[in-house]
Amino acid sequence: MIRVDTSKAAENLSVFSSQLSEAHRWLQKATGRGNDFVGWVNLPRDYDKEEFARIQAAAKKIQGDSKALVVIGIGGSYLGAKGAIDFLCSPNYNLKKKSTPNIYFAGNGLSGDYLQEIVELIGEEDFSVNVISKSGTTTEPAVAFRFFRELLEKKYGKAEAAKRIYATTDKAKGALKSLSDAEGYETFVVPDDVGGRYSVLTAVGLLPIAVAGVDIEALMDGAADMMETCRSAEIDQNPAMQYAAARNALYQSGKKIEILAAYEPAFRFMSEWWKQLYGESEGKEHKGIFPASVEFTADLHSMGQYIQQGERHLFETVVRFEKSSHTLKVPYDAADGDGLNFLAGKDMDYIATQAMDGTLLAHVEGGVPNLIIHAGEKSAATLGELIYFFEYACGLSGYVLGVNPFDQPGVEAYKKNMFALLGKPGYEEKGAELRAKLGR
Ligand code: PA5
């Protein structure tokens, strides 16, 4: 079970007791700001079991008839699945010998080269597509889907292509839903009351994660365990409350940047998921901790200097996992040319633990408070716990900060400009105004 250690952050958490109790009540009773988007709170218990079985069946079918799955989505419709597959299967998943399909993520940007490379990597292999968009209208995934739909239809014909396209979208509305109904694609639902960045435990994340061979029941069980833990209104029983309180206390003391650190390269994309979760939930009304991330020990050799001695507006949250699944001991070398025999016979986990402890003490001494999240072993259940823990803490933390943690009004600004510059019907006036500003 997740344990939060705030002892190296030296903050008094009780200051936030009453705000946290209120925030906790708002989440549990769905009575706070943005309360129509708190469907994720009970999701690990109340998820649609019939759809869950369909997800498992679809994953099995894709594993049987495809060598590759193209997962098309952006933001909350992308990062959770990518993070979970990297963490539980490996960032080198596609390079590994395995019985499950390669998984390529597309529609998460607008690079033509990136898209073309995926097409080339798939080559002549059989493939399927999972297009994920809650709104069904997001430009990046919609454009990518056109490419891969055309590719599928050319390769298999329209009818067979339709059997290889799985759409995860709104249950009733949006362009993707209409297209799916018209073409007969199998569809999965992004629930109305679950926003993109809180949707990894819906079909949005579960289908790609299941295709990669992950036990999604264990993932949901882990999340359900954490959901029960987070029901407690007692701060000493509720790790999400402890984390939310500590980060708000640090923010108030002038620590405006939180660096999420992990000593597992496989966690890198979970950090990207976490950045979206916290950045999009809290960064509004000119407030909010800026979420950053590092991968240790690699980044100790790049960002380590700044963290140790740069501007003191940082704190770190370190996610620590229990030992690796492999025991790797440093070989003995009689010549000892590199002078490393003092480590001979020592396990990599032992060396990593000393690096973690040494770094922790150095950074705290350098003025960077550290919160430590002890996450347990690396497993699907642990990841489920972590996902729920971070989501619940984020909801609490946003409420304590005084914002609506479930909207994202700022994301629209770039979209409007992009549509105007691309000449989308209805944006003519805005387009002229922007072109004038750009001197075109
Ligand atoms: O969290 C969010 O709401 C966003 O990151 C969305 O997930 C992202 O913009 C993709 O939206 P959609 O799923 O509607 O295509």
Boltz pocket constraint, residues with backbone or C-beta under 6 A from the ligand:
constraints:
  - pocket:
      binder: B
      contacts: [[A, 74], [A, 75], [A, 76], [A, 77], [A, 132], [A, 133], [A, 134], [A, 135], [A, 136], [A, 137], [A, 138], [A, 141], [A, 195], [A, 196], [A, 197], [A, 198], [A, 280], [A, 408]]
      max_distance: 6.0
